[in-house]
């Protein structure tokens, strides 16, 4: 975690370094969806937030209040930086991809006021794409509860 924190610096955006990025990106020859390219910095920063949140919750379970408070504060900074860097004022993500919306929703990186619209954008994109089994690939890495939470406003099933 300390390595990632140093890489992110005072901006709390994890940039550069080696990253697989969106290595299972959906692509198509359809002119209206020329390929899904999710910004590596967005993916890395989302996972920086997720890792921080896991450390926060682990510290809470272990009764290490000082560590839990530290990671909660760090998570707040990362969320704020994510929103500033990757979310428009209207709630659209800078990478308009299924991966970007999935990570932002599953890792709780969007303000509550933007979650419903983001879930609707994601659901519409999934419905529009020719891959009806979307949830079975990239988000297989997400726990089932988080996969289900992504679509709390729509009934889309894997």
Residue pairs with C-beta under 8 A, 6 or more apart in sequence:
1 51
1 52
1 55
4 14
4 48
4 51
5 48
5 74
7 14
7 15
7 16
7 17
8 14
8 15
8 45
8 48
8 78
11 81
12 45
12 48
12 74
12 77
12 78
12 80
12 81
12 82
13 41
13 45
13 81
13 82
13 85
14 41
14 44
14 45
14 47
14 48
15 41
15 44
17 44
19 40
19 43
19 44
21 38
21 40
21 43
22 36
22 37
22 38
22 40
22 43
22 97
22 99
22 138
24 137
24 138
25 35
25 36
25 37
25 38
25 97
25 99
25 138
26 36
26 97
26 98
26 129
26 131
26 134
27 35
27 36
28 34
28 35
28 129
28 130
30 130
33 128
33 129
36 97
36 98
36 99
37 95
37 97
38 95
38 97
38 99
38 100
39 86
39 94
39 95
39 100
41 85
41 86
42 82
42 85
42 86
42 93
42 94
42 95
42 100
42 103
43 99
43 100
43 103
45 78
45 81
45 82
45 85
45 86
46 82
46 103
46 104
46 107
46 109
47 103
47 107
48 78
49 75
49 78
49 79
49 82
49 107
49 109
50 107
52 71
52 74
52 75
52 78
53 71
53 75
53 107
53 108
55 67
55 71
56 68
56 71
56 72
56 75
57 68
59 65
59 67
59 68
59 70
59 71
60 68
79 108
79 109
82 104
82 109
83 109
83 110
83 111
85 94
86 93
86 94
86 95
86 100
86 104
87 93
87 94
87 104
87 110
87 114
88 94
91 110
91 113
91 114
91 117
91 118
92 121
93 100
93 101
93 104
93 118
94 100
96 121
98 122
98 125
98 126
98 129
98 134
98 138
99 138
101 118
101 119
101 121
101 122
101 125
102 122
102 138
102 139
102 142
102 150
103 109
104 110
104 118
105 115
105 118
105 119
105 122
105 149
105 150
106 139
106 142
106 146
106 147
106 149
106 150
110 118
116 153
119 150
119 151
119 152
119 153
119 154
120 153
120 154
122 150
122 151
123 151
123 153
123 154
123 156
126 134
126 156
127 156
133 158
134 158
135 147
135 156
135 157
135 158
136 158
139 146
139 147
139 150
142 150
147 158
